[in-house]
Amino acid sequence: MISEAQFQNELELIIENALREDIGDGDHSSLACIPKEARGKAKLLVKDEGVIAGVEFAKMVFSHVEKDMIVETFINDGESVKYGDIVFNVFGSSQAILKAERLVLNAMQRMSAIATKTKYFVDLLEGTPTKILDTRKTTPGIRALEKWAVKIGGGENHRFALYDMIMLKDNHIDFAGGITNAINKTKKYLQESNRDLKIIVEARDIDEVKEILTCEGVYRILLDNFTYDMTKEAVRMIGDKCLTESSGNINEKTIRQYAECGVNYISSGALTHSVYNMDLSLKAI
C-alpha cells in the first residue's frame, strides 16, 4: 500500500488541480460584488441521510484557500447524519469561503455516498470474518478521496494503483503464457528490480486454483466469478496457504452468501462506481 506521505501528496494534488480548474484567473462573481475585507460564516447543511465523509478533507481545502479559516465541527467523518443536520460552520473571508465552496461540496457529496454504501455492505457482512475491499474502478483524478471514503465507511482498501501491489489477472496470465509462467516471471522481476510487492493471482476456475497452489510466494488468490459451490471448494483447497478474495458480480443480495463460503475478502467496484451523491449544501449564515 502507499505510504501516508504519498497519500497526503495525492490529496494536495487533488486540491491544487481542482481549484485551478474551478477558479482560473479569479472568482469574478465574488470579486465583482463582495469586498475583499468582508468576513463571513457558512454552515454545511445535510439534506439527506447516511454516513458523512470528507469533513477532514474540507478542512484541508479551506486551509489551502485561506490559512486562518476556522472550521467548527459538530459531526465527524464516519458518523450517521439525517436531514437538517449541520456538520460544521466555517468562518473566514467571504471570498475565500465561496472559492472553496464547490470543491468542498463536490468532494463531500461523493465521499459521503461512497461511505454510506460501504457501511451498508459492511453491515451485511456483520458476524462473518470477511472484509469488504474497494477496487481501482474509481473516478480518474480523485482516487485518493474515494478510497479514503471507503475506509471512513468501514471498508478496507485494495491496492491503491498499479505500482503498490502485483495483481496478475486474466490478460497478464494469457499474455505471459499461463499462470505458472506469469508467477515465475513476476518473482524474477521483483528480485531483479529489488522490489517488495505482494502478489495476487486471479483464478477463473478450480483447475487454476490448483495450479496457483503449486507456486510459492502468492499472497492472495482472487476467485473471479466463482459460484458458491466453487468458492467453498476453493477455500477448502487453499486452507491457510494464502488469503482468498471473491470478486465478480457480487451485490447486496449475494455478498453474505459468498462471505459464508469462508473467503477473507470480497472486492466490489460498486462501492465507488455506482453511487448517488449525498445531498449537501453550504449556506451563508
N, C-alpha and C positions, 0 to 999 in steps of 0.2 A: 504494500500500500504506500501511497505517497506520504511524505513527512508533513508535519504540522506547518513547517516553514513554506513548503511547496503549496500547501492548501491555502495558506494566507496570501501567498503571492497570486494565486488564481483569483481569489476574491478581489484583491486590489485591481487586477487587470479588468475584471468584470465591471467594477465601479468606474474606472477611468474610461473604458470604452463606451459604456452606457451613457455617461454624462457627456462625452464628446459627441456621441450620436444625437443626443437629445437637445443639447444647449448650443452647439456650434459656436458662433461668434457672439452669442448672447441671448438671454431670455427677454426678447424685446417687448413682449406683452407686459412683463413686470417692470422692466426698465422704463416703459412709457408712462406708467401710472402710479408706481409706488416709490416713494422717496428712498434713497439709499440708506438713510439713517433710521428708517422705520423698523420697529421691533414688533414681533407678533407671536401668537400662540395658536397651535392647532392640535386636534385630537385625532387619533386613529380609531375610527368607528367601525364596529363589526355589524354587518347586515346579513349574516349567515350563521351557520353553526358548524362546529368541527374542532380541529386542533390547530392552534395558531402556530405559525412558524415564520421566522425572518425578523424577529424583534432585534436580535443582536446584529443582524446584517443592516437593518435600518439605522441603528446607532452608528455603524461604520460609515454609511452613506452620509448621514447628517454631519458627522465629524469631518468627513472629506470635503464637504461643501463649505462648512464653516466650523473652525476648530472649537469655538466656545459655545456651540449649540448645546442646549440642555434637554435631555430626554428623561421624563418622569414616568417610570414603568409601573403599570398596575397588574399586567398579566404577562407571564414569561413564556418563552418558547416551550412547546410541548404541552401546554395547558389547554383544557377544553374551553371553548367560547360559544356564546349564543348571541342572537340578535340583540343589539343595543349595548353590548359590552364596549367599554373603552379600554383599549390595550395600552396606550401611552399618550401623554401630552408632550409636545415639543415646543421649546421656547428659543427664539433667536431672531435673526434678521428675517424680515418678511420676504425679501427677495430670495434669500437662501433657502427658506422653507419651500418656496414654490419651485426652485430649481431642483430640489431633491424629491419633491412630491411624487412624480410619475415613476421614477426608478424605485422608490420605496414601495409604492402600491403594486407595481407590476411584479416585483420580486416577492413581496409578502403574499399576494393573492395566489401566485403559483406554488410557492413553497408551502403555504397552508393547505392547499388542495392535495399536494403530494403527501404531506404529513398526515392528513386526515385519512387518505386512502391506505397509507401504510399501517396506521393504527388499526384500521378495520381488518386488514389481513393479519396483523399480529394477534388481534383478539380471536380470530378464527382458529389460530394455532395454539391458543391457551391450553395448558395441560400437556402439551407434547414438547419434546426437546428440540423440535425443528425450528430453525431460524429463517426469516424471510430476507432475501437478498434483492438488491436492485441490479440493473444491467447497464450497458453502455448506450441503451436506447434513450438518450437524453436530448434536450434541445441544444443544438450547437451554440457554443459560446457561454452557456450558463450551467455547465455540468456540475461545477462545484456547489452551486446553490441547490440544485435538485438532489444531489447526493447528501448534502447537509440536511435537507428536509426529510429524507428517508430516515436518517438517524434520529432526528427530532421525533418522528412518528414511532420510533421503537424498532425500526428495521436495522439491517446491517448493510454495509457497502461491500459490493463485489470489487473487483479491480477498478481503479479509477480510470485507467486508459490502457493503451496498448503497451506502455512502457514499464508498468509496475507488476506485471504477472504474465506468465506464459499460459495461453489458452489455445490448445490445439483442437480446432473444430473440424467439421467435415471437409471443408475445402483445403485446409492445411494438410490433413491426412491424405486426401486424394492426390494433391499436388506432390506430396512427399513420397508417394508410392506405398502407402499403408501406415497403419498405426505404429508398428514396431520401428519402422524407418523414421517416422516423424519424431518419436520419443528419443531414439538414439541420436538423431541429428541435433535435436534440441539440447540434450545433455552435453554433447560435444561443443555446441555453440556457446553454452553458458560457461563451460570450463575455459574455452579459448578466449572468451571476452571477459572473463573474471567477473561474472555477474551471479548474484544470488537471488534467483527468482523462483517462486513456487510454480509448479506445473500442474495444470488442469487439463484433462483429456476428455473429449466428448465421445460417448458411446451411442451408437444407433440401434444396437441390438445386443442380446446376451452373448453372442459369439465375440463381439468386440470387447465386451467387459472381460471375458476370459483372456483375450489377447493382451489387454492392458495390464491385467494382473500378472502376466509373465514378465513384465518390465519393472525395473526398480526406479525409485525416485519420483513416482507420481503422487502428488499431494491430494488431489481430489478427482473423482470420476463424475462427469456430468452425464446423467441419464436423460437423453433427449427424446421426448415424445414416447416414453415408455408407458405401457398400460399399468394398471395397479398390480396385476399378477407378475408382469415382467419386473416391475420395480421391487417387489418383495423378494423375488428370486435373486435379483442383482445385489440387493442389500445383504442377503444371506451369504452369497458367494464372496462378497467383498469383506465382510466382517470388519475387523479393525485394521486391515491392511492399509486403508486410506479413507478419507472422508467421502461422502456421497452428496450429490446435488441433483434435484429433479428440475426439469425445465421443459417448456413447450406446451402451449395451450392449457395452462393451469389457471383456473379462475376461482372466484369465491365459492362456486358450487363444488369444486373438486379438490381444493387445496388441503382440506382437512384429511381427506382420504389418502392423499399422497404422503402427508406427514405421518399418518398412522402406518405407512409401509416401512417406516424407520429411517428415512433419509435425514441427514444432518441439516441440509439446506434446501430451500426451494427458491429459485430465482424467478422474478417476474418483471418483464418490461413494462407491464401495465401500471406499475407504481408511478412511473414518470411520463409515459407517452399517452396515457388515456385518463386524464383528469380534467375536471371543470373547475376553473378558478374560484376561490372563495371571494365573496362579495365584501370588499372593504372600501372605506373612503377616508380621506384626510380632510377634515373640516376645520376652518378657522373658528376660533372661539374668543 
